[in-house]
Amino acid sequence: MISMSALKESMRIFKYLRPYRFVFSIGLVLLFLSSLMTLVIMRLLGQLAGNGIDQKQEAAQPGVLKSLNIDIEWGSIEGVLSVLIVLLLLQGTISFFRVYIFAQVTEKMMLTLRKETYQHLISMPMQFFNESRVGDLNSRISSDITAIQETLTTTLAELIRQTIIIVFGIAALVYFSPQLTMVMLASVPVIMIVAVVFGRYIKKLGKETQNKVAESNVIVQETLSGISNVKSFVNEFYELTRFGNSAAQIRKFAMKGAIWRGFFSMFIIVFVFGAIITVIWQAAKLMQQGELDSDLFFTFLLITGLVGGSIGGLASQLGSLQKGIGSIENVLDIIEREGEAVTLDRSPEVKRKLAGKIKFDKVQFHYASRKDVEVLKNVSFSIESGEQIALVGPSGSGKSTLASLLLRFYEPIEGTIYYDGQPANEYELAELRSQIAIVPQEVILFAGSIRENIAYGKPEASEQEIEKAAKQANALGFINDFPEGMETVVGDRGIQLSGGQRQRIAIARAVLKDPAILILDEATSSLDSESERLVQEALDRLMEDRTSVVIAHRLSTVKNATRILVLNKGVLEEEGTHDELIANEEGLYKRLSDLQFQNT
């Protein structure tokens, strides 16, 4: 059964309905009228059957239509049939407009919800993505929103319709025969108790099934994202087994849910229709005693079947509603999380142009998921505008973390980072990040064209600016060699290009951005000699007259840096030029240099 707390929480989704509440109200009115007309039609069908059996040509009993002050003289079966046809056409028309209105309102709501969910998702801090899996997030923005759409478009309307039929149907039954109604209603408490017991367990199984589906989506996402690794390690069977096990778990929980729903449906069918049989038996006795007319008997029978079917259908609708509520909770969990203060309604506005001065003042940092591992320990250094600074040290010494702090992907636990003498938190995130560019070791390109990937650094850039950036990045040559030139599609994550070509596209993107501060994270470490030469030439041009922070394992690439910072286990151990550091026989830089020289 749906708990009141869960129902109350899910009602928050209706804030997206407010702009369309008037149109939605019209849909509710049409739904109400359509449901009532169903009961009126049942009365007319009973009237029609009763007249046919009694073979009477005189006026029939007044019934519901008389109580509604609709004065119709029943002269014949054909007269009743004519009214029935008119009502059916009218009800069909009303139902069409009701469905159209509900669909129109829901689609507008879903458009807003999809955009807002995606907006909140991309504004989440990096820590959120470190703790989440891409497949799970993708499931929320696709499967969960689809489930919400189904709930608002179909489930909610059916739930309201069935509730109206049950309430007004029972009222009509009491009007026709209180004695028979009491017999029928005796079964309702039993049905409600069973619905509560079954509903709670079905909801639990439904949520577990959704979680297993999300886990399965994660496996698909990971496999397709790393398909080159899958194939190179010949692990198709392994991934198939992993996915098969996950799919088997989905089936396991889905079948458990199906079995419980099946038992519930079986109970509803047996119990509800058993109650209907009892009612018919009692009605037959009343007719034998002359206490019930034939037309009222048929009317009572039809409305009882309608009400019984609606009560039975509530189980399915409540199950769908529970699934929808679970999806609403998942989506609202993203929307109501606090994201970064990034600009989402316009392009970043640069109020203060950075000169490129950077200062770390006693910065300490650890990741939220690994609070016992201090990544940076009391790190302090300064970088002047236009300097080329190299960060070196063993793996895990904190180099990439330091670059992430520069971009404010994370905030220091203690200490302060300054830009041009101002604390980092005095700048808007978008303003700061729009003046910093990073060329990573593993370049990730979007699946569009080369032009689109270069223009990502400056979406409003002209064709001339894009070509100039490509030329500066030593990329224009290979781009023009492609038959489609700039329109060449790079494939998912840039798979159609070589490593060196991807790097030069990333450099062109950074050139176009024209940042005040440039971060190079092992930008040439995985390239062949010719590609490295071309990339290094492009990087040298890119670093001219701008503050550059170069992360490198190969010390030969940082000999010409203005200064070299040597990190070890989160501590800044040494600082100086290549010549100064190489002269320190006991220093870490000297040991790393000797090791690399020996290996070479």
ROMIKE-854543 format. One record per residue (C-alpha): residue in three letters; y, x, z. Coordinates in Angstrom, 3 decimals, padded with zeros to 6 digits. Last residue first. Example, Ala and Ser with C-alpha at 12.3 -4.5 7.8 and 13.67 -1.06 7.14 Angstrom:
   code      north       east         up
    ser   -001.060    013.670    007.140
    ala   -004.500    012.300    007.800
***
This chain:
   code      north       east         up
    thr    005.052    065.945   -021.376
    asn    003.134    065.393   -018.154
    gln    004.536    068.654   -016.746
    phe    008.098    067.683   -017.715
    gln    007.663    064.224   -016.182
    leu    006.409    065.687   -012.929
    asp    009.194    068.294   -012.854
    ser    011.845    065.605   -013.359
    leu    010.399    063.403   -010.621
    arg    010.336    066.359   -008.213
    lys    013.928    067.345   -009.086
    tyr    015.119    063.770   -008.642
    leu    013.375    063.557   -005.261
    gly    015.320    066.538   -003.928
    glu    013.894    069.680   -002.342
    glu    014.783    071.995   -005.234
    asn    018.319    070.593   -005.483
    ala    019.540    072.124   -008.761
    ile    018.190    069.203   -010.759
    leu    020.499    066.900   -008.812
    glu    023.691    068.805   -009.581
    asp    022.797    069.312   -013.246
    his    021.930    065.662   -013.732
    thr    025.135    064.524   -012.063
    gly    025.267    063.243   -008.487
    glu    023.744    060.881   -005.939
    glu    020.650    061.191   -003.806
    glu    018.554    059.178   -001.348
    leu    019.896    055.636   -001.812
    val    017.260    053.744    000.203
    gly    015.239    050.786   -001.070
    lys    011.922    052.615   -001.096
    asn    013.466    055.512   -003.054
    leu    016.656    055.216   -005.074
    val    018.345    058.079   -006.942
    leu    021.835    057.324   -008.258
    ile    022.855    059.377   -011.303
    arg    026.465    059.972   -012.250
    thr    028.457    060.235   -015.454
    ala    025.223    059.816   -017.418
    asn    024.435    062.509   -019.996
    lys    021.007    063.348   -018.624
    val    020.034    059.660   -018.494
    thr    017.526    059.350   -021.368
    ser    015.596    062.528   -020.426
    leu    014.935    060.995   -017.006
    arg    012.389    058.564   -018.422
    his    012.132    055.930   -015.702
    ala    015.513    054.389   -016.467
    ile    017.922    051.744   -015.222
    val    021.331    052.214   -016.852
    val    024.465    050.704   -015.314
    ser    027.368    050.779   -017.755
    thr    031.079    050.266   -017.179
    arg    032.788    049.965   -020.570
    asp    034.685    052.271   -022.886
    glu    031.649    053.153   -025.042
    met    028.401    051.706   -023.716
    leu    027.727    049.612   -026.852
    arg    028.106    052.596   -029.171
    asp    025.612    054.586   -027.096
    leu    023.309    051.561   -026.999
    ala    023.282    051.290   -030.796
    glu    022.451    054.974   -031.137
    gln    019.745    054.556   -028.496
    val    018.245    051.633   -030.397
    leu    018.077    053.574   -033.649
    arg    016.601    056.652   -031.947
    glu    014.148    054.547   -029.935
    ser    012.985    052.775   -033.084
    glu    012.318    056.136   -034.750
    ser    010.533    057.573   -031.683
    asp    008.365    054.539   -030.940
    leu    009.588    052.024   -028.394
    ser    008.375    050.980   -024.934
    ser    010.957    052.659   -022.697
    thr    014.054    052.043   -024.803
    ala    015.882    049.269   -022.861
    glu    014.586    050.312   -019.443
    asp    017.038    047.854   -017.862
    leu    020.449    048.374   -019.455
    ile    023.230    046.619   -017.553
    leu    026.688    046.397   -019.149
    ile    029.917    045.544   -017.339
    ala    033.151    044.465   -019.062
    pro    031.137    042.474   -021.572
    asp    031.760    042.134   -025.337
    lys    029.501    039.071   -025.747
    leu    028.970    039.967   -029.388
    val    027.816    043.453   -028.423
    ala    025.342    041.931   -025.911
    arg    023.804    039.722   -028.603
    ala    023.686    042.676   -030.966
    ile    021.858    044.615   -028.228
    ala    019.315    041.813   -027.839
    ile    018.799    041.755   -031.615
    arg    018.361    045.539   -031.474
    gln    015.704    045.210   -028.760
    arg    013.843    042.555   -030.735
    gln    013.803    044.822   -033.786
    gly    012.476    047.730   -031.717
    gly    009.688    045.587   -030.260
    ser    008.688    044.237   -033.670
    leu    009.695    040.784   -034.829
    gln    007.625    037.637   -035.505
    ile    006.847    037.248   -031.767
    gly    010.492    036.614   -030.908
    arg    009.689    034.594   -027.746
    asp    008.184    031.891   -030.005
    gly    008.971    032.684   -033.626
    val    011.784    034.833   -035.038
    val    012.883    032.383   -037.737
    thr    014.745    034.246   -040.498
    glu    018.098    032.512   -041.145
    met    020.010    035.794   -040.780
    gly    018.203    037.203   -043.796
    glu    015.869    034.687   -045.431
    pro    014.025    037.226   -047.595
    phe    014.028    039.754   -044.718
    asp    015.438    043.143   -045.704
    asn    018.931    041.946   -044.739
    ile    017.798    041.670   -041.096
    phe    016.231    045.156   -041.257
    gly    019.560    046.679   -042.233
    leu    021.803    044.499   -040.058
    ala    020.051    045.579   -036.838
    asn    021.662    048.957   -036.092
    ala    023.347    047.261   -033.091
    gln    026.820    047.869   -034.518
    lys    025.695    046.197   -037.756
    ala    024.316    043.165   -035.929
    ala    027.594    042.815   -034.005
    lys    029.582    042.984   -037.259
    glu    027.286    040.387   -038.841
    ile    027.792    038.004   -035.924
    glu    031.564    038.537   -035.895
    gln    031.797    037.869   -039.651
    glu    029.769    034.656   -039.348
    ser    032.132    033.400   -036.617
    ala    031.324    033.323   -032.909
    glu    031.469    029.982   -031.024
    pro    028.099    030.498   -029.351
    lys    029.000    033.968   -027.992
    gly    026.014    035.937   -026.687
    tyr    023.676    033.242   -028.008
    ala    025.147    034.054   -031.437
    ile    022.585    036.857   -031.793
    asn    019.682    034.483   -031.157
    glu    021.077    031.742   -033.392
    arg    021.609    034.177   -036.262
    ile    018.074    035.558   -035.908
    ser    016.732    032.020   -036.280
    gly    015.166    029.801   -033.646
    ala    012.250    030.470   -031.263
    phe    014.417    031.958   -028.530
    leu    014.245    035.675   -027.862
    ile    012.892    037.313   -024.726
    val    013.469    041.049   -024.550
    glu    011.168    042.890   -022.173
    gln    013.061    046.015   -021.144
    pro    016.227    044.043   -020.563
    val    019.646    044.312   -022.248
    ile    022.036    042.790   -019.712
    ala    025.592    041.571   -020.169
    ile    028.321    041.038   -017.573
    gln    031.685    039.373   -018.259
    ser    030.335    035.812   -018.596
    arg    028.391    036.432   -015.393
    leu    031.577    036.735   -013.345
    glu    033.395    033.683   -014.696
    ala    030.212    031.604   -014.577
    leu    029.603    032.545   -010.945
    glu    033.195    031.840   -009.932
    tyr    034.721    034.905   -008.357
    glu    035.653    035.163   -004.668
    asn    031.923    035.475   -003.843
    ala    031.833    038.932   -005.436
    pro    034.323    040.379   -002.932
    gln    037.465    041.714   -004.668
    gly    038.174    045.442   -005.208
    asp    037.649    045.320   -008.969
    tyr    034.251    043.737   -008.327
    tyr    032.962    044.113   -004.761
    ile    029.445    043.651   -003.373
    thr    029.215    042.982    000.362
    gly    026.835    043.775    003.219
    glu    023.969    041.785    004.674
    ile    021.346    039.469    003.193
    pro    022.835    040.188   -000.221
    glu    023.062    037.198   -002.605
    tyr    020.603    036.626   -005.449
    phe    020.964    036.078   -009.192
    arg    024.423    037.446   -008.517
    leu    024.453    039.422   -011.788
    leu    025.024    042.628   -009.805
    leu    022.377    041.464   -007.338
    ser    019.857    041.240   -010.184
    ala    020.717    044.814   -011.211
    leu    020.068    045.995   -007.631
    thr    016.741    044.190   -007.692
    ser    015.879    046.041   -010.902
    lys    016.427    049.389   -009.170
    gly    014.820    048.536   -005.822
    ser    012.401    051.452   -005.252
    gly    009.405    049.460   -006.474
    ser    008.560    051.896   -009.239
    pro    009.794    055.403   -008.415
    gly    013.478    056.311   -008.772
    val    016.351    056.252   -011.208
    leu    019.578    054.294   -011.540
    ala    022.002    055.760   -014.072
    ile    025.763    055.209   -013.980
    gln    027.989    055.374   -017.045
    glu    031.584    055.109   -015.841
    gly    034.144    052.955   -017.709
    ser    035.747    051.505   -014.550
    glu    034.711    053.413   -011.467
    ile    031.393    052.869   -009.730
    ser    031.083    052.964   -005.934
    phe    028.093    053.441   -003.634
    ser    026.513    051.936   -000.495
    val    022.924    050.809    000.130
    asn    022.057    049.779    003.711
    lys    018.397    049.184    002.906
    leu    017.409    047.467   -000.326
    val    013.958    045.895   -000.814
    glu    013.196    045.057    002.823
    val    009.661    043.643    002.891
    asp    009.046    041.307    005.870
    lys    011.137    038.536    004.319
    arg    008.871    038.318    001.302
    ser    009.352    034.784   -000.121
    ala    013.075    034.864    000.620
    tyr    013.415    038.211   -001.116
    his    014.916    041.066    000.900
    phe    018.364    042.610    000.744
    gln    020.709    044.996    002.505
    val    024.055    046.104    001.115
    lys    026.127    048.555    003.150
    asp    029.111    048.270    000.780
    phe    028.223    048.205   -002.917
    lys    031.320    048.760   -005.058
    ile    031.922    048.002   -008.719
    lys    034.952    048.643   -010.964
    gly    034.553    047.078   -014.431
    ala    038.126    046.162   -015.400
    leu    037.237    042.506   -015.074
    lys    039.451    039.919   -016.771
    arg    040.487    037.279   -014.268
    lys    040.627    033.611   -015.243
    val    037.669    033.744   -017.628
    glu    036.688    030.149   -018.367
    pro    032.994    029.535   -018.849
    ser    032.296    026.970   -021.588
    arg    032.489    023.367   -020.390
    asp    030.657    020.688   -018.397
    leu    028.009    022.874   -016.767
    thr    029.994    025.486   -014.864
    val    027.800    027.174   -012.258
    ala    027.945    026.635   -008.508
    glu    024.246    027.331   -008.023
    gly    021.923    024.471   -007.191
    glu    021.452    022.335   -004.103
    arg    018.377    020.205   -004.437
    glu    019.001    016.505   -005.015
    ile    018.137    016.495   -008.719
    ile    014.947    018.530   -008.289
    asp    013.474    016.426   -005.476
    leu    014.769    013.363   -007.331
    val    012.288    014.130   -010.108
    asn    009.268    014.504   -007.826
    glu    010.177    011.484   -005.675
    ile    010.632    009.313   -008.779
    ser    007.216    010.453   -010.038
    gly    005.568    009.419   -006.778
    ile    007.394    006.078   -006.941
    gly    006.107    005.562   -010.486
    lys    002.513    006.177   -009.392
    gln    002.979    003.695   -006.562
    leu    004.447    001.187   -009.007
    ser    001.434    001.580   -011.295
    gly   -000.877    000.860   -008.361
    leu    001.329   -002.073   -007.321
    gln    001.063   -003.447   -010.852
    ser   -002.720   -003.129   -010.903
    ala   -003.109   -004.784   -007.507
    leu   -000.522   -007.456   -008.336
    gly   -002.654   -008.573   -011.273
    gly   -005.060   -010.375   -008.912
    ile   -002.188   -012.306   -007.332
    ser   -000.883   -013.124   -010.808
    gly   -004.310   -014.229   -011.972
    gly   -004.664   -016.455   -008.919
    val   -001.212   -017.966   -009.532
    leu   -002.043   -018.702   -013.173
    gly   -005.503   -020.013   -012.328
    thr   -004.020   -022.236   -009.620
    ile   -001.349   -023.388   -012.101
    leu   -004.031   -024.424   -014.589
    leu   -006.205   -026.179   -012.000
    phe   -003.290   -027.977   -010.377
    thr   -002.116   -029.229   -013.767
    phe   -005.653   -030.307   -014.676
    phe   -006.027   -032.196   -011.394
    leu   -002.550   -033.692   -011.695
    asp   -003.468   -035.045   -015.147
    ser   -006.770   -036.449   -013.798
    asp   -005.193   -038.347   -010.929
    leu   -006.076   -037.445   -007.342
    glu   -006.966   -039.745   -004.423
    gly   -009.445   -041.882   -006.376
    gln   -012.381   -040.814   -004.179
    gln   -014.114   -039.206   -007.130
    met   -010.845   -037.417   -007.942
    leu   -010.651   -036.077   -004.379
    lys   -014.250   -034.785   -004.606
    ala   -013.463   -033.057   -007.907
    ala   -010.390   -031.485   -006.325
    gln   -012.476   -030.041   -003.481
    trp   -014.893   -028.474   -005.965
    ile   -012.034   -027.199   -008.094
    val   -010.456   -025.584   -005.020
    thr   -013.748   -023.948   -004.046
    ile   -014.147   -022.611   -007.566
    ile   -010.598   -021.230   -007.398
    ala   -011.358   -019.518   -004.075
    gly   -014.433   -017.911   -005.601
    phe   -012.177   -016.898   -008.486
    val   -009.912   -015.093   -006.066
    phe   -012.723   -013.542   -004.012
    val   -014.979   -012.410   -006.806
    ile   -012.198   -011.230   -009.110
    ile   -010.169   -009.600   -006.335
    phe   -013.215   -007.865   -004.862
    met   -014.260   -006.551   -008.247
    ser   -010.713   -005.374   -008.929
    phe   -010.673   -003.529   -005.607
    phe   -014.062   -001.993   -006.259
    gly   -012.872   -000.893   -009.702
    arg   -009.636    000.515   -008.300
    trp   -011.717    002.531   -005.851
    ile   -014.009    003.725   -008.629
    ala   -011.058    004.504   -010.924
    gly   -009.337    006.545   -008.216
    lys   -012.485    008.575   -007.653
    met   -012.800    008.896   -011.420
    ala   -009.241    010.227   -011.690
    phe   -009.908    012.678   -008.856
    lys   -012.982    014.132   -010.553
    arg   -011.532    013.916   -014.065
    ile   -008.477    015.933   -013.048
    gln   -010.765    018.431   -011.297
    ala   -012.842    018.709   -014.473
    ala   -009.644    019.390   -016.437
    ser   -008.897    022.276   -014.061
    asn   -012.399    023.675   -014.460
    gly   -012.124    023.323   -018.246
    phe   -008.733    025.049   -018.250
    arg   -010.144    028.037   -016.386
    thr   -013.274    028.043   -018.541
    leu   -011.200    027.895   -021.722
    glu   -009.001    030.688   -020.372
    tyr   -012.057    032.858   -019.659
    phe   -013.645    032.017   -023.021
    glu   -010.441    032.938   -024.877
    asn   -010.302    036.189   -022.913
    val   -010.757    038.622   -025.781
    phe   -008.380    041.058   -024.018
    ser   -006.165    041.242   -027.119
    lys   -006.498    037.507   -027.666
    val   -005.408    036.413   -024.197
    asn   -002.710    039.087   -024.068
    ser   -001.238    037.857   -027.369
    ile   -001.459    034.260   -026.111
    gly    000.752    035.027   -023.117
    ser    003.091    032.068   -023.418
    leu    000.271    029.878   -024.762
    thr   -002.019    030.726   -021.865
    glu    000.676    030.408   -019.204
    gln    001.860    027.010   -020.454
    val   -001.694    025.684   -020.835
    ile   -002.578    026.852   -017.317
    val    000.626    025.300   -015.903
    asn   -000.158    022.000   -017.633
    ser   -003.534    021.967   -015.856
    glu   -001.809    022.475   -012.522
    ala    000.523    019.532   -013.312
    val   -002.509    017.362   -014.170
    lys   -004.093    018.380   -010.857
    asn   -000.937    017.315   -009.008
    gln   -000.923    013.978   -010.833
    thr   -004.564    013.407   -009.842
    glu   -003.742    014.198   -006.208
    lys   -000.902    011.666   -006.327
    gly   -003.188    008.985   -007.763
    leu   -005.879    009.739   -005.163
    lys   -003.392    009.232   -002.332
    lys   -002.045    006.035   -003.909
    ile   -005.602    004.676   -004.330
    tyr   -006.284    005.403   -000.655
    arg   -003.220    003.530    000.511
    gly   -003.751    000.646   -001.898
    phe   -007.364   -000.001   -000.883
    val   -006.535   -000.630    002.757
    val   -003.305   -002.559    002.075
    ala   -004.874   -004.630   -000.730
    val   -007.819   -005.521    001.542
    ile   -005.420   -006.912    004.134
    met   -003.429   -008.823    001.485
    ile   -006.565   -010.346   -000.096
    val   -007.865   -011.524    003.286
    pro   -004.484   -013.092    004.097
    val   -004.448   -014.905    000.686
    ser   -007.868   -016.611    000.872
    ala   -006.760   -019.574    002.999
    leu   -004.057   -020.201    000.405
    met   -006.456   -022.015   -001.914
    val   -007.749   -024.482    000.688
    met   -004.204   -025.107    001.942
    thr   -003.094   -025.809   -001.658
    leu   -005.860   -028.394   -002.079
    gln   -004.580   -030.411    000.885
    pro   -000.893   -030.018   -000.029
    ser   -001.533   -031.596   -003.454
    phe    001.070   -031.822   -006.216
    tyr    004.136   -030.598   -004.312
    val    002.118   -027.922   -002.505
    leu    000.898   -026.731   -005.887
    ala    004.469   -026.588   -007.192
    ala    005.566   -024.448   -004.233
    ile    002.523   -022.194   -004.770
    gly    003.557   -021.731   -008.396
    phe    007.157   -021.062   -007.391
    val    006.164   -018.160   -005.154
    ile    003.228   -016.827   -007.224
    ile    004.986   -017.227   -010.583
    ile    008.129   -015.536   -009.296
    thr    006.073   -012.655   -007.834
    gln    004.191   -012.284   -011.119
    arg    007.411   -012.049   -013.085
    ile    008.979   -009.572   -010.651
    leu    005.910   -007.307   -010.763
    glu    005.719   -007.627   -014.544
    ala    009.362   -006.608   -014.920
    leu    008.932   -003.668   -012.529
    thr    005.781   -002.443   -014.280
    thr    007.111   -002.680   -017.836
    thr    010.440   -000.930   -018.437
    leu    011.216    000.486   -014.990
    thr    007.693    001.748   -014.280
    glu    007.072    002.959   -017.821
    gln    010.328    004.935   -017.752
    ile    009.447    006.409   -014.361
    ala    006.067    007.522   -015.753
    thr    007.808    009.112   -018.759
    ile    010.161    010.881   -016.340
    asp    007.162    012.232   -014.447
    ser    005.308    013.393   -017.560
    ser    008.239    015.187   -019.224
    ile    010.787    016.698   -016.822
    arg    008.323    016.912   -013.980
    ser    005.528    018.306   -016.108
    asn    007.802    021.089   -017.384
    leu    008.564    022.037   -013.787
    asp    004.841    022.236   -013.025
    gly    004.153    024.262   -016.168
    val    006.938    026.707   -015.336
    arg    005.612    027.430   -011.861
    ser    007.966    027.401   -008.919
    glu    008.738    029.890   -006.116
    asn    010.377    032.526   -008.317
    phe    012.131    029.731   -010.198
    phe    013.762    028.491   -006.991
    gln    014.708    032.040   -005.991
    met    016.536    032.403   -009.308
    pro    019.045    029.753   -008.286
    met    018.834    026.231   -009.787
    ser    021.445    025.392   -012.412
    ile    018.841    025.122   -015.185
    leu    016.919    022.463   -013.271
    his    019.993    020.532   -012.193
    gln    021.100    020.087   -015.797
    tyr    017.549    019.306   -016.925
    thr    017.288    016.571   -014.311
    glu    020.781    015.292   -015.186
    lys    020.025    015.165   -018.901
    arg    016.684    013.442   -018.396
    leu    018.168    010.969   -015.907
    thr    021.102    010.069   -018.160
    leu    018.826    009.470   -021.144
    met    016.354    007.672   -018.891
    met    019.034    005.256   -017.707
    lys    020.082    004.531   -021.290
    glu    016.428    003.987   -022.224
    thr    015.970    001.682   -019.230
    val    018.974   -000.486   -020.116
    gln    017.895   -000.908   -023.736
    ala    014.243   -001.518   -022.842
    phe    015.123   -004.152   -020.232
    ile    017.517   -005.856   -022.654
    tyr    014.981   -005.876   -025.499
    val    012.168   -007.165   -023.268
    arg    014.400   -010.002   -021.977
    phe    015.622   -010.770   -025.492
    phe    012.048   -011.159   -026.732
    ser    010.970   -013.143   -023.670
    ile    013.814   -015.645   -024.178
    thr    012.779   -016.159   -027.810
    gly    009.126   -016.627   -026.842
    gln    010.116   -019.076   -024.089
    leu    012.159   -021.139   -026.544
    leu    009.330   -021.213   -029.067
    leu    006.874   -022.207   -026.338
    leu    009.255   -024.868   -025.018
    val    009.649   -026.426   -028.469
    ile    005.881   -026.412   -029.029
    leu    005.256   -028.015   -025.640
    val    007.846   -030.710   -026.290
    ser    006.077   -031.613   -029.535
    leu    002.669   -031.628   -027.811
    val    003.899   -034.056   -025.158
    gly    005.103   -036.420   -027.879
    glu    001.880   -036.011   -029.875
    ile   -000.157   -037.055   -026.823
    ser    001.779   -040.300   -026.859
    gly    004.694   -042.272   -025.528
    trp    005.790   -040.021   -022.725
    glu    009.372   -040.939   -022.096
    ile    011.346   -037.869   -021.182
    asp    014.122   -037.804   -018.616
    ile    014.646   -034.234   -017.495
    asn    015.989   -034.599   -013.958
    leu    014.137   -031.457   -012.750
    ser    011.966   -033.641   -010.494
    lys    011.149   -035.690   -013.581
    leu    010.047   -032.528   -015.382
    val    007.833   -031.514   -012.461
    gly    005.711   -034.657   -012.233
    pro    006.783   -038.083   -013.610
    gln    003.235   -039.568   -013.997
    ala    002.519   -040.483   -017.591
    ala    004.116   -043.255   -019.566
    glu    001.696   -045.638   -021.261
    gln   -000.511   -044.698   -024.156
    lys   -003.508   -043.911   -021.988
    gln   -006.695   -042.344   -023.296
    asp   -007.548   -041.207   -019.736
    ile   -009.063   -037.956   -020.997
    gly   -006.367   -037.164   -023.536
    asn   -003.580   -038.172   -021.182
    gly   -004.935   -035.825   -018.512
    ala   -005.265   -032.938   -020.953
    leu   -001.666   -033.338   -022.169
    gln   -000.274   -033.746   -018.644
    gly   -002.148   -030.647   -017.541
    leu   -000.737   -028.790   -020.541
    leu    002.726   -030.110   -019.648
    arg    002.394   -028.821   -016.087
    met    001.233   -025.413   -017.339
    ile    004.240   -025.346   -019.692
    val    006.554   -025.992   -016.738
    leu    004.933   -023.102   -014.861
    thr    005.445   -020.746   -017.816
    met    009.018   -022.032   -018.093
    leu    009.628   -020.768   -014.568
    ser    008.568   -017.247   -015.587
    ser    010.740   -017.268   -018.730
    leu    013.743   -018.494   -016.748
    phe    013.361   -015.745   -014.144
    leu    012.897   -013.062   -016.806
    leu    015.980   -014.346   -018.628
    val    017.956   -014.153   -015.373
    leu    016.622   -010.635   -014.755
    gly    017.654   -009.558   -018.277
    ile    021.158   -010.944   -017.678
    ser    021.287   -008.938   -014.451
    phe    020.359   -005.798   -016.421
    val    023.358   -006.397   -018.694
    phe    025.634   -006.642   -015.638
    arg    023.975   -003.686   -013.852
    tyr    024.457   -001.278   -016.774
    pro    026.789    001.286   -015.192
    arg    024.948    000.849   -011.853
    leu    021.432    001.509   -013.180
    tyr    021.507    005.288   -012.621
    lys    022.125    004.601   -008.921
    phe    018.863    002.666   -009.176
    ile    016.857    005.849   -008.722
    arg    017.872    005.860   -005.060
    met    015.511    002.918   -004.580
    ser    012.684    005.481   -004.519
    glu    013.607    006.551   -000.999
    lys    013.522    002.968    000.260
    leu    010.128    002.368   -001.347
    ala    008.750    005.569    000.172
    ser    010.083    004.581    003.611
    met    008.768    001.030    003.238
    ser    005.274    002.299    002.541
    ile    003.539    001.166   -000.651
    met    000.000    000.000    000.000
***
